[in-house]
Amino acid sequence: MTPAQTLDTDWTGEDVTMGQIERELGKLRDSAGPGSAMQRTSVMTHIAWVPPDWVGAARGVLAGLSERHPSRTIMLVPVPDAPDGIDANLSLVCFPLGDRSVCADVIELTLRGDRMRSPASIVLPLLMSDLPVFCRWRGQPPFGEQTFEQMLDVVDRLVVDTAEWNELRYADLLPVFERAAVTDIAWSRTMPWRRMLAGYWPGIREQEIHVRGPRAEGTLVRAWLGSRLNRTMRPLEEADALEVRLGGEVLPHPPDEAKTPADLLSDELERFGRDRVYEQAVRAAT
């Protein structure tokens, strides 16, 4: 994959207004206008809610998505303890396509103080018209709080990774299913195991099953088995890696798909509907 390039025509501002942001975005758009070798394109608006501890990891993942999902990216970095205000860094990220370059906007906003509490008013003017809106929420969402509730009203799909959560608050996730399609990257990481275990049907119904593994992935595999088999499962034994025993026999590990965090998120950005099997597993986990 050809590395994306950030153009020199970026812009940084402190204590900015939304009017300033829109004007500077217009200047960036003009730089890729008619007569240039650049073409702007977007297939979605991709929002990332990224607390400061996650900024480095989030930037690395987003850098790996540009060519696969050329989108307007809005990265929101909440800093609640700072004086109120918004700082912005705007740029175009481009990659070659034939004799032209395809470019997409990257909008990084630091929301200081109370400005982080009303993200909808900041995000809505920046959404791409008539395109789906995805939100990758890093860390554990603040269920029930204004910030999270507002974002749910804006997005079509919420992408989380429950392995990042301090607590597996699956019960709090259940009401979200009726407001946005939910993707869990921890669930995606269990796909090789679920695919392999499906090959043991129907005989697996009669066998004793033990699941060991990381808290999120292990809980989801255990809950998925319980929901599919309609039976009570033994408690999860926490371990560093997933392991399943059937009738006392440890199953071989499925082939490692060796997907990067960018690969996993890219897969989820190609899905638009609800994942009913995941939802059933989450209900079984509560």
C-alpha positions, 0 to 999 in steps of 0.5 A: 500500500502506498503511504499517504502524504500530508500536504504542506497546505495544513493549518493550525489555530488556537482558540478557534471558532467554527467559522474559522475552521470552515473558512480554512477548510474551504482554502484546503478544498480550493488547493485540490480544486479544478486544474490541479492534480488532486481530487478530493473524495470521501465515502463517509465521515469518520469521527474518532473520540480520542482521550489524550492517552489514546492520541498516539495510537489513534493517529497511527491507526488513522494513517493506515486507513486513508487509501482504503477509506478516503473519508473526512476524518474528525478527531476529537481530543477532549481535555476537560481540565483545560480552559474553555476553547477549541484548538484545531489542526487541519490538513489534506491527506493524499495518496496517488491514483493513476496520474492524480492524487486523491485527497481527504480532509483530516480535522483534529480538534482539541476540545478544552474545558466545557467545549467537550461537553457539547460535541454535536454542535461542533461536529454537525457543521462538519459532516459530509452531506448524505454520507454515513457517519462512523464514530470510533470511541477510544476507551470506555464510553461515559454511558449516560453522560451528555457527551456520549448521548449527543454523539449517539444522536449524530452517528450511524455506527459506533465502533468500540473495543471492549478490551479497552474498557476498565469494566465490561459494561455490556448491560449499558451497551444494550440500549445503544443497539436501538440508536446506532449499529455497534461494532466491537473490535474485541468481537472482531478479533474472535472471528478465527475462533468462532469460525473454527468452533462453528466447524464442530457443530452439531457435536459440540452441543453434547460436549463440556466446554471450557473457555479461557482467555483475555477478559473481553475476547473470552467473555464474548466467545463464552457468551456467543457459545451460550447464545448459540447453544442455548445453554449455561456456560462455565465461568470464564478463566482469564488468561493472556490468550484464548483457549477452548477445551471441548470434553477436556481436549484443548483445541488447536489455535486457529490460523492467525490472521495477523491483522493490524489495528488499522486492518480491524478498523478498516473491516468494520468501516465496510459494514453498515448494518447491525450485527445481530449475532454480536448483539445476542452475545452481548445480551448473553454476557450481561 
